[in-house]
Amino acid sequence: MKINLTKTEYKNIYVPNDDSYLFLDALKEEIQYFPQNAVVVEMGCGSGILIGNVSKLLQEQNNRALMCIGIDINYDACIASSRITQENQIYFDCINSDGFEGLALDKSGIDIFIFNPPYVPTEDEEVERCKKYFYEKQKLFAQAYANNMRGQELVEEVSKVNLIDCSYSGGKDGMLITWKILEKAIKFMNPNGIIYLFVIQENPINEIVSFFKAKGYEGFILKKQQKYNEIQFILKFVCNSVNKQ
């Protein structure tokens, strides 16, 4: 899948990087295990490189997902990922939402959950500032729409509030957002669902594994690599419906 970003998108959304490609390699190996008619959800879809390629790979295997959904707090990312996937003749629904707020699914509705979170340890204030910018962007969108802005004019107006920091600012231990999302994600998971998660060594990996174990999930390391000063991991958690709490 080709990723062609505009100059504005390069400034406003997370551009695919080493973490993205490590995650993509893992998903390519795992795609054969995805169930038929799966509901696949990616939190923080950015450019759409992961959820778009998952949709493409499923189509190539004649395994059409019931739904492929990308969620991102950044409106610019949703616009870019939707355009890019259409250009590649790959389609998925993209929801501009703070977490699961905009997801209209019943509990136990997600079969595959993909999450490359904002994992960089930062001050918690940076995360709170990102949320503030999100609401500012929502307000700007509402005002622009009320002023009859549409199409590219609307996109350019809304891009004036930049949410790029939301793609990496993780708060304490790089986990402030991740913990909140994982707590909610489990409530949406199918009893036989699978969670794929990106982490770095600075994140509390043992705590993450213990968290999932307490919920009835078994964890595996799918991929590991070192890039510059980061040691990166792709983790897989499989839900055991018998032990799930």
Short mmCIF file of the C-alpha atoms (twelve columns), coordinates in Angstrom:
data_MODEL
# 
_entry.id   MODEL 
# 
loop_
_atom_site.group_PDB 
_atom_site.id 
_atom_site.type_symbol 
_atom_site.label_atom_id 
_atom_site.label_alt_id 
_atom_site.label_comp_id 
_atom_site.label_asym_id 
_atom_site.label_seq_id 
_atom_site.Cartn_x 
_atom_site.Cartn_y 
_atom_site.Cartn_z 
_atom_site.pdbx_PDB_model_num 
ATOM 1   C CA . MET A 1   0.000   0.000   0.000  1 
ATOM 2   C CA . LYS A 2   1.460   3.349   -1.052 1 
ATOM 3   C CA . ILE A 3   1.488   6.153   1.509  1 
ATOM 4   C CA . ASN A 4   1.501   9.574   -0.156 1 
ATOM 5   C CA . LEU A 5   1.194   12.410  2.331  1 
ATOM 6   C CA . THR A 6   0.762   16.101  1.619  1 
ATOM 7   C CA . LYS A 7   3.095   18.702  3.162  1 
ATOM 8   C CA . THR A 8   0.441   19.599  5.719  1 
ATOM 9   C CA . GLU A 9   -0.094  15.935  6.626  1 
ATOM 10  C CA . TYR A 10  3.646   15.459  7.172  1 
ATOM 11  C CA . LYS A 11  3.452   18.191  9.813  1 
ATOM 12  C CA . ASN A 12  0.150   17.181  11.389 1 
ATOM 13  C CA . ILE A 13  0.055   13.374  11.557 1 
ATOM 14  C CA . TYR A 14  2.378   10.557  12.572 1 
ATOM 15  C CA . VAL A 15  4.430   9.502   9.557  1 
ATOM 16  C CA . PRO A 16  5.092   5.718   9.348  1 
ATOM 17  C CA . ASN A 17  8.395   4.925   11.052 1 
ATOM 18  C CA . ASP A 18  10.392  1.955   12.355 1 
ATOM 19  C CA . ASP A 19  7.697   1.080   14.890 1 
ATOM 20  C CA . SER A 20  5.038   1.084   12.170 1 
ATOM 21  C CA . TYR A 21  6.997   -1.277  9.928  1 
ATOM 22  C CA . LEU A 22  7.862   -3.648  12.775 1 
ATOM 23  C CA . PHE A 23  4.168   -3.809  13.636 1 
ATOM 24  C CA . LEU A 24  3.256   -4.325  9.981  1 
ATOM 25  C CA . ASP A 25  5.713   -7.224  9.668  1 
ATOM 26  C CA . ALA A 26  4.131   -8.872  12.708 1 
ATOM 27  C CA . LEU A 27  0.599   -8.446  11.371 1 
ATOM 28  C CA . LYS A 28  1.579   -9.892  7.991  1 
ATOM 29  C CA . GLU A 29  2.689   -13.059 9.784  1 
ATOM 30  C CA . GLU A 30  -0.423  -13.135 11.960 1 
ATOM 31  C CA . ILE A 31  -3.035  -12.435 9.291  1 
ATOM 32  C CA . GLN A 32  -3.503  -16.145 8.577  1 
ATOM 33  C CA . TYR A 33  -4.907  -16.584 12.088 1 
ATOM 34  C CA . PHE A 34  -7.567  -13.885 11.781 1 
ATOM 35  C CA . PRO A 35  -11.087 -15.383 11.835 1 
ATOM 36  C CA . GLN A 36  -13.506 -15.036 8.948  1 
ATOM 37  C CA . ASN A 37  -15.856 -12.052 9.142  1 
ATOM 38  C CA . ALA A 38  -13.741 -10.476 11.868 1 
ATOM 39  C CA . VAL A 39  -14.298 -7.061  13.375 1 
ATOM 40  C CA . VAL A 40  -10.845 -5.449  13.320 1 
ATOM 41  C CA . VAL A 41  -10.233 -2.199  15.203 1 
ATOM 42  C CA . GLU A 42  -7.067  -0.118  15.286 1 
ATOM 43  C CA . MET A 43  -6.756  2.588   17.912 1 
ATOM 44  C CA . GLY A 44  -4.642  5.524   16.736 1 
ATOM 45  C CA . CYS A 45  -4.602  4.639   13.045 1 
ATOM 46  C CA . GLY A 46  -2.541  7.661   11.943 1 
ATOM 47  C CA . SER A 47  -1.833  7.384   8.216  1 
ATOM 48  C CA . GLY A 48  -3.762  4.100   8.011  1 
ATOM 49  C CA . ILE A 49  -0.678  2.014   7.250  1 
ATOM 50  C CA . LEU A 50  -1.649  -0.811  9.625  1 
ATOM 51  C CA . ILE A 51  -5.436  -1.050  9.317  1 
ATOM 52  C CA . GLY A 52  -5.205  -0.388  5.574  1 
ATOM 53  C CA . ASN A 53  -2.701  -3.170  5.002  1 
ATOM 54  C CA . VAL A 54  -4.689  -5.535  7.213  1 
ATOM 55  C CA . SER A 55  -7.768  -4.887  5.076  1 
ATOM 56  C CA . LYS A 56  -5.709  -5.434  1.920  1 
ATOM 57  C CA . LEU A 57  -4.165  -8.675  3.184  1 
ATOM 58  C CA . LEU A 58  -7.542  -10.044 4.242  1 
ATOM 59  C CA . GLN A 59  -8.943  -9.288  0.793  1 
ATOM 60  C CA . GLU A 60  -6.008  -11.070 -0.842 1 
ATOM 61  C CA . GLN A 61  -6.753  -14.142 1.274  1 
ATOM 62  C CA . ASN A 62  -10.457 -13.973 0.397  1 
ATOM 63  C CA . ASN A 63  -11.116 -13.313 4.061  1 
ATOM 64  C CA . ARG A 64  -13.269 -10.228 3.992  1 
ATOM 65  C CA . ALA A 65  -13.524 -8.715  7.439  1 
ATOM 66  C CA . LEU A 66  -17.004 -7.862  8.608  1 
ATOM 67  C CA . MET A 67  -15.594 -4.470  9.594  1 
ATOM 68  C CA . CYS A 68  -12.200 -2.779  9.620  1 
ATOM 69  C CA . ILE A 69  -12.276 0.352   11.752 1 
ATOM 70  C CA . GLY A 70  -9.574  2.908   12.436 1 
ATOM 71  C CA . ILE A 71  -9.925  5.369   15.308 1 
ATOM 72  C CA . ASP A 72  -7.827  8.493   15.792 1 
ATOM 73  C CA . ILE A 73  -8.112  11.556  17.998 1 
ATOM 74  C CA . ASN A 74  -6.618  13.602  15.159 1 
ATOM 75  C CA . TYR A 75  -9.100  14.713  12.485 1 
ATOM 76  C CA . ASP A 76  -6.205  15.273  10.057 1 
ATOM 77  C CA . ALA A 77  -5.158  11.632  10.447 1 
ATOM 78  C CA . CYS A 78  -8.686  10.416  9.712  1 
ATOM 79  C CA . ILE A 79  -8.874  12.515  6.540  1 
ATOM 80  C CA . ALA A 80  -5.421  11.380  5.374  1 
ATOM 81  C CA . SER A 81  -5.967  7.685   6.093  1 
ATOM 82  C CA . SER A 82  -9.356  7.680   4.372  1 
ATOM 83  C CA . ARG A 83  -7.895  9.347   1.277  1 
ATOM 84  C CA . ILE A 84  -4.844  7.079   1.160  1 
ATOM 85  C CA . THR A 85  -6.837  3.875   1.447  1 
ATOM 86  C CA . GLN A 86  -9.272  5.016   -1.248 1 
ATOM 87  C CA . GLU A 87  -6.336  5.780   -3.531 1 
ATOM 88  C CA . ASN A 88  -5.172  2.206   -2.941 1 
ATOM 89  C CA . GLN A 89  -8.711  0.835   -3.425 1 
ATOM 90  C CA . ILE A 90  -8.766  -0.348  0.151  1 
ATOM 91  C CA . TYR A 91  -11.632 0.678   2.372  1 
ATOM 92  C CA . PHE A 92  -12.229 0.933   6.092  1 
ATOM 93  C CA . ASP A 93  -14.240 3.145   8.386  1 
ATOM 94  C CA . CYS A 94  -12.287 5.879   10.162 1 
ATOM 95  C CA . ILE A 95  -13.682 7.485   13.308 1 
ATOM 96  C CA . ASN A 96  -12.440 10.787  14.705 1 
ATOM 97  C CA . SER A 97  -12.779 10.142  18.416 1 
ATOM 98  C CA . ASP A 98  -11.061 10.428  21.780 1 
ATOM 99  C CA . GLY A 99  -10.685 6.724   22.508 1 
ATOM 100 C CA . PHE A 100 -13.779 4.536   22.207 1 
ATOM 101 C CA . GLU A 101 -16.293 7.372   22.588 1 
ATOM 102 C CA . GLY A 102 -17.293 7.309   18.923 1 
ATOM 103 C CA . LEU A 103 -17.382 3.522   18.508 1 
ATOM 104 C CA . ALA A 104 -20.885 2.095   18.124 1 
ATOM 105 C CA . LEU A 105 -20.180 -1.557  18.901 1 
ATOM 106 C CA . ASP A 106 -21.722 -3.921  21.406 1 
ATOM 107 C CA . LYS A 107 -19.520 -5.373  24.106 1 
ATOM 108 C CA . SER A 108 -17.672 -8.503  22.958 1 
ATOM 109 C CA . GLY A 109 -17.779 -7.077  19.436 1 
ATOM 110 C CA . ILE A 110 -14.050 -6.786  18.621 1 
ATOM 111 C CA . ASP A 111 -12.177 -9.818  17.303 1 
ATOM 112 C CA . ILE A 112 -8.828  -8.145  16.583 1 
ATOM 113 C CA . PHE A 113 -7.561  -5.038  18.399 1 
ATOM 114 C CA . ILE A 114 -4.426  -3.260  17.143 1 
ATOM 115 C CA . PHE A 115 -2.773  -0.521  19.189 1 
ATOM 116 C CA . ASN A 116 0.447   1.388   18.558 1 
ATOM 117 C CA . PRO A 117 0.002   3.881   21.398 1 
ATOM 118 C CA . PRO A 118 1.646   7.187   22.263 1 
ATOM 119 C CA . TYR A 119 4.391   5.319   24.122 1 
ATOM 120 C CA . VAL A 120 7.066   7.960   24.785 1 
ATOM 121 C CA . PRO A 121 7.464   8.822   28.500 1 
ATOM 122 C CA . THR A 122 6.597   12.512  28.964 1 
ATOM 123 C CA . GLU A 123 5.191   14.780  31.628 1 
ATOM 124 C CA . ASP A 124 1.493   14.109  32.251 1 
ATOM 125 C CA . GLU A 125 0.848   17.763  31.467 1 
ATOM 126 C CA . GLU A 126 1.765   17.110  27.837 1 
ATOM 127 C CA . VAL A 127 -1.012  14.530  27.570 1 
ATOM 128 C CA . GLU A 128 -3.519  16.920  29.124 1 
ATOM 129 C CA . ARG A 129 -2.416  19.610  26.694 1 
ATOM 130 C CA . CYS A 130 -3.076  17.238  23.795 1 
ATOM 131 C CA . LYS A 131 -6.626  16.675  25.005 1 
ATOM 132 C CA . LYS A 132 -7.103  20.431  25.238 1 
ATOM 133 C CA . TYR A 133 -5.972  20.785  21.625 1 
ATOM 134 C CA . PHE A 134 -8.401  18.021  20.609 1 
ATOM 135 C CA . TYR A 135 -11.371 19.986  21.946 1 
ATOM 136 C CA . GLU A 136 -10.035 23.163  20.349 1 
ATOM 137 C CA . LYS A 137 -9.870  21.324  17.033 1 
ATOM 138 C CA . GLN A 138 -13.419 20.010  17.448 1 
ATOM 139 C CA . LYS A 139 -14.619 23.547  18.143 1 
ATOM 140 C CA . LEU A 140 -12.769 24.867  15.089 1 
ATOM 141 C CA . PHE A 141 -14.362 22.158  12.937 1 
ATOM 142 C CA . ALA A 142 -17.849 23.051  14.177 1 
ATOM 143 C CA . GLN A 143 -17.278 26.736  13.501 1 
ATOM 144 C CA . ALA A 144 -15.858 26.122  10.027 1 
ATOM 145 C CA . TYR A 145 -18.701 23.765  9.118  1 
ATOM 146 C CA . ALA A 146 -21.260 26.290  10.349 1 
ATOM 147 C CA . ASN A 147 -19.593 28.832  8.059  1 
ATOM 148 C CA . ASN A 148 -20.289 26.495  5.111  1 
ATOM 149 C CA . MET A 149 -16.687 25.378  4.645  1 
ATOM 150 C CA . ARG A 150 -16.510 22.021  2.894  1 
ATOM 151 C CA . GLY A 151 -13.988 19.751  1.205  1 
ATOM 152 C CA . GLN A 152 -10.359 20.874  1.076  1 
ATOM 153 C CA . GLU A 153 -11.197 24.306  2.469  1 
ATOM 154 C CA . LEU A 154 -12.587 22.664  5.604  1 
ATOM 155 C CA . VAL A 155 -9.582  20.328  5.909  1 
ATOM 156 C CA . GLU A 156 -7.124  23.219  5.659  1 
ATOM 157 C CA . GLU A 157 -9.010  25.285  8.215  1 
ATOM 158 C CA . VAL A 158 -9.147  22.475  10.779 1 
ATOM 159 C CA . SER A 159 -5.448  21.637  10.263 1 
ATOM 160 C CA . LYS A 160 -4.552  24.963  11.917 1 
ATOM 161 C CA . VAL A 161 -4.729  23.151  15.273 1 
ATOM 162 C CA . ASN A 162 -1.920  20.581  15.224 1 
ATOM 163 C CA . LEU A 163 -2.359  17.357  17.233 1 
ATOM 164 C CA . ILE A 164 0.927   15.690  16.255 1 
ATOM 165 C CA . ASP A 165 2.014   15.600  19.929 1 
ATOM 166 C CA . CYS A 166 -0.912  13.262  20.640 1 
ATOM 167 C CA . SER A 167 0.794   10.578  18.554 1 
ATOM 168 C CA . TYR A 168 3.732   10.136  20.925 1 
ATOM 169 C CA . SER A 169 3.113   11.863  24.303 1 
ATOM 170 C CA . GLY A 170 2.518   8.979   26.699 1 
ATOM 171 C CA . GLY A 171 2.776   10.593  30.121 1 
ATOM 172 C CA . LYS A 172 4.289   8.711   33.067 1 
ATOM 173 C CA . ASP A 173 6.181   5.600   31.873 1 
ATOM 174 C CA . GLY A 174 4.650   6.276   28.446 1 
ATOM 175 C CA . MET A 175 1.497   4.565   29.715 1 
ATOM 176 C CA . LEU A 176 -1.041  7.229   30.695 1 
ATOM 177 C CA . ILE A 177 -3.093  6.808   27.526 1 
ATOM 178 C CA . THR A 178 -2.287  3.117   27.082 1 
ATOM 179 C CA . TRP A 179 -3.726  2.041   30.439 1 
ATOM 180 C CA . LYS A 180 -6.976  3.916   29.803 1 
ATOM 181 C CA . ILE A 181 -7.389  2.418   26.346 1 
ATOM 182 C CA . LEU A 182 -6.549  -1.142  27.396 1 
ATOM 183 C CA . GLU A 183 -9.023  -1.055  30.292 1 
ATOM 184 C CA . LYS A 184 -11.795 -0.130  27.875 1 
ATOM 185 C CA . ALA A 185 -10.609 -2.350  25.022 1 
ATOM 186 C CA . ILE A 186 -10.983 -5.506  27.091 1 
ATOM 187 C CA . LYS A 187 -14.658 -4.708  27.637 1 
ATOM 188 C CA . PHE A 188 -15.198 -4.668  23.866 1 
ATOM 189 C CA . MET A 189 -13.269 -7.866  23.103 1 
ATOM 190 C CA . ASN A 190 -14.796 -11.065 21.777 1 
ATOM 191 C CA . PRO A 191 -14.108 -13.964 24.211 1 
ATOM 192 C CA . ASN A 192 -11.735 -15.394 21.592 1 
ATOM 193 C CA . GLY A 193 -10.301 -12.023 20.623 1 
ATOM 194 C CA . ILE A 194 -6.660  -11.061 20.094 1 
ATOM 195 C CA . ILE A 195 -4.896  -7.851  21.124 1 
ATOM 196 C CA . TYR A 196 -1.711  -6.634  19.409 1 
ATOM 197 C CA . LEU A 197 0.277   -3.969  21.254 1 
ATOM 198 C CA . PHE A 198 3.470   -2.018  20.562 1 
ATOM 199 C CA . VAL A 199 5.708   -1.175  23.542 1 
ATOM 200 C CA . ILE A 200 9.267   -0.067  24.207 1 
ATOM 201 C CA . GLN A 201 11.625  -1.194  26.958 1 
ATOM 202 C CA . GLU A 202 10.928  1.976   28.981 1 
ATOM 203 C CA . ASN A 203 7.274   0.973   29.302 1 
ATOM 204 C CA . PRO A 204 6.456   -1.300  32.296 1 
ATOM 205 C CA . ILE A 205 6.211   -4.495  30.252 1 
ATOM 206 C CA . ASN A 206 5.961   -6.811  33.270 1 
ATOM 207 C CA . GLU A 207 3.056   -4.759  34.612 1 
ATOM 208 C CA . ILE A 208 1.335   -4.930  31.234 1 
ATOM 209 C CA . VAL A 209 1.692   -8.720  31.134 1 
ATOM 210 C CA . SER A 210 0.404   -8.999  34.720 1 
ATOM 211 C CA . PHE A 211 -2.542  -6.757  33.871 1 
ATOM 212 C CA . PHE A 212 -3.571  -9.011  30.998 1 
ATOM 213 C CA . LYS A 213 -2.939  -12.196 32.979 1 
ATOM 214 C CA . ALA A 214 -5.336  -10.970 35.667 1 
ATOM 215 C CA . LYS A 215 -7.956  -10.504 32.945 1 
ATOM 216 C CA . GLY A 216 -7.434  -14.011 31.579 1 
ATOM 217 C CA . TYR A 217 -5.062  -13.292 28.695 1 
ATOM 218 C CA . GLU A 218 -1.855  -15.071 27.762 1 
ATOM 219 C CA . GLY A 219 0.941   -12.891 26.377 1 
ATOM 220 C CA . PHE A 220 3.595   -13.483 23.719 1 
ATOM 221 C CA . ILE A 221 6.436   -11.463 22.208 1 
ATOM 222 C CA . LEU A 222 5.998   -11.539 18.427 1 
ATOM 223 C CA . LYS A 223 8.752   -9.139  17.397 1 
ATOM 224 C CA . LYS A 224 11.694  -7.334  18.966 1 
ATOM 225 C CA . GLN A 225 14.179  -4.894  17.488 1 
ATOM 226 C CA . GLN A 226 16.535  -2.122  18.514 1 
ATOM 227 C CA . LYS A 227 16.379  1.139   16.598 1 
ATOM 228 C CA . TYR A 228 18.756  3.847   17.754 1 
ATOM 229 C CA . ASN A 229 18.116  4.208   21.505 1 
ATOM 230 C CA . GLU A 230 14.802  2.300   21.511 1 
ATOM 231 C CA . ILE A 231 14.226  -1.405  22.083 1 
ATOM 232 C CA . GLN A 232 10.840  -2.088  20.520 1 
ATOM 233 C CA . PHE A 233 8.429   -4.997  20.990 1 
ATOM 234 C CA . ILE A 234 5.217   -6.230  19.415 1 
ATOM 235 C CA . LEU A 235 3.160   -8.095  22.007 1 
ATOM 236 C CA . LYS A 236 0.243   -10.430 21.377 1 
ATOM 237 C CA . PHE A 237 -2.401  -11.205 23.986 1 
ATOM 238 C CA . VAL A 238 -4.824  -14.069 23.470 1 
ATOM 239 C CA . CYS A 239 -7.996  -14.158 25.494 1 
ATOM 240 C CA . ASN A 240 -8.816  -17.338 27.385 1 
ATOM 241 C CA . SER A 241 -12.602 -17.171 27.768 1 
ATOM 242 C CA . VAL A 242 -12.590 -19.759 30.562 1 
ATOM 243 C CA . ASN A 243 -10.287 -17.728 32.806 1 
ATOM 244 C CA . LYS A 244 -11.420 -14.266 31.714 1 
ATOM 245 C CA . GLN A 245 -12.685 -12.159 34.584 1 
# 
